[in-house]
Amino acid sequence: MKKHMGTGLAILALTAALTGCAGGGGTTPAATSPAATGSSPAASASPSAPSTSTASAAVDLKTASSSAGNIVVDGKGMSVYFFTKDVKDSGTSACTGGCLAAWPPLLTTAAQPKAEGISGTLGTITTPEGTKQVTLNGLPLYYYAKDTKPGDITGQGVNSVWYLADPAGEMIKMGASGY
């Protein structure tokens, strides 16, 4: 009996680890939530507001007030997030594969993203696909696919690894139920 219980706990731990980045939706786009399904990870990655922002020549970032405090948003008011599994100044994103369906990167074609009211240092990294992902204080920024309109912050605290960015470039580490 103890052997079976230990195996069950190991399976639970493995399942939790594999779903950690995708917001509980699994590691492949087919296993993600209904809000992030579609024919390809790029097509299913985000609602229309973030996808049009990621295609723009320059991403304008600004600040907005939310129930989590003052946060960073794109030019259309869509919230952006940090992933705690990313390593500062590594030049890479730890969110890959199915993770990107739930957490699409904030992309730009500009050499330097523009910002208003942001005191943290903005930059970019090159994704495996050759696009530029915006960084804040050396950490990549992402959208959350379930944020469907400006002001949504539903990704805050997801799996205790996704957090909103504040204007200084810090993670707002209060959980979704902490406001």
N, C-alpha and C positions, 0 to 999 in steps of 0.2 A: 504493500500500500504506500509506504513512504517513497519507494522508487518511482511509482507512477505520479505522485504529487510533485516530486522534484522535476520530473520530465515536463509536467504541465506548466510549472513555474518557468522553466527554461524556455518553453515555447512562447509563453506570454511575454517574457523579456525580449526575445528575438522579434516577435511581432511588434512590440512597442518601439524597438530600435529601428526597424525597417519603415515604420510609418511616421517616425519623428519629424521628418522634414516636410512631408506632404500634408500636414494638418490632419492626420488620421485617415487619409484617403488611400494609402498604399504607395507602392513604389513605381507603378506604371500608370500612364494616363488612363488606361481602361479601368483601373481600380479607383480612380479619384471620384470625388463627389459628383452628383448630377450637375452642379454649377460649373464644373470644369471638364465636362466631357465633350468630345467632338472628334473630328477625323484625324487631327494631328495635335501634338503638344502645342504648337504655335497657335493653331486655330482655337484650341480649347483653353489656352493659358489664361485669358483674362476677358473681362467684360469690355465693351467697346471703348469706354473712356481711357483705361490704361493702354490699350493697344494703339489707339491713335496718338497718345502721348509718346509712346516708345518709338513711333515712326517719325517724329518731328526732327527737324535739323538740329534744334537746340532745345534742351529740356530746361524750362524755367522752374526753379524751385522757390518756394516761399514758405511762410509759416502760417499756421491756422490754430485757432483755439479749439480744443476738444475736451471731453470729459476726462481725458488722461493728462491734460495740460497743454502747453504750447507744443505743437508738433510740426514736422516737415511734411509738406504736400507738394505735388507737382502743380503746374500752371493751371490745371483744371480742378484742383482741390482734392485730388485722390491721394490718400495717405500712403506713405512709404515706410518700409520696415527693414530692420536688421535681422540677421540670422546668427544666433550665438555660436554656431559651428564654423562660421567663417573666421579666418585668421587675419588679423589686422596687417595691412601692407604685404600680404602674400601674393597679390596680383591674380588670385583665383577665387572662384566661388565654390562653396561646399554644396550648394544646391544644384543637383544635376538630375538628368533623367526625368522621372515622373514628378519629382519635387518641383520642377519648373512649371508644371501644369497648374499647380495650386499657388505657386509663388513666382510669377513671371518677373524677370529682371527689369529694372528701370534702365532703358537704353537711350542712347543719344548718338547723333552723328557729329556733334560739336567737339572741338578739341578741348574746350573747357566749358562745362555746364554753367549756366547763369543762375544766380540766386539773389533773393531779396530777403534780408533779415536772418540769414544763416551765418553764424559765426564759426562753424566748423569748416574744415578744409575739404573742398570738393575736388574730385578727380575722376578718372576712369580707369577701368581694366579692360582687357580684351577677352571676350568670351571665346570658347572653343569654336564657335561659328564665325568668328572674326568681327563681331559687332562690339560696340563700346558700351559697357555697363557703368553707370554712375556710381561713384563711391563717396562716402562722407567719412572723414577722418580715417581713410584707408580701408573701410569696410563697404562691401557692395550693398546696394539698396534694391529692394524688391517691392512689388505690389502684392496684394492678396486677392486672388480671383473672386472671393466671396464679397469683397467690397465692391458694390455695384454703383454707388453714387458718391459724389463729393461729400466728405465729412464722415463716411463710414470708417470705423476702426475695428471691424470684427476680427481682424487678424491679431490684435493685441493679446499677447500671452499664450498663443496657441502652442500646445505641447510644451510650454515653458521654455521655448527656444526662439520664438518670433516676437520682436518688440518694436514698437514705434520709435522713430528717430526724433530727438529733440533738436532745436536749432543749433546747439553747441556740438552736435554730432555724437551725443550719448544715447544709449538705449534707455527707454522709459520702462523700467522693470516692474511696474505694478501689473498684476494680473488682470484679466478681463473682468473679474468680479470685484476688483479692488477699488472701484471708483464710487 
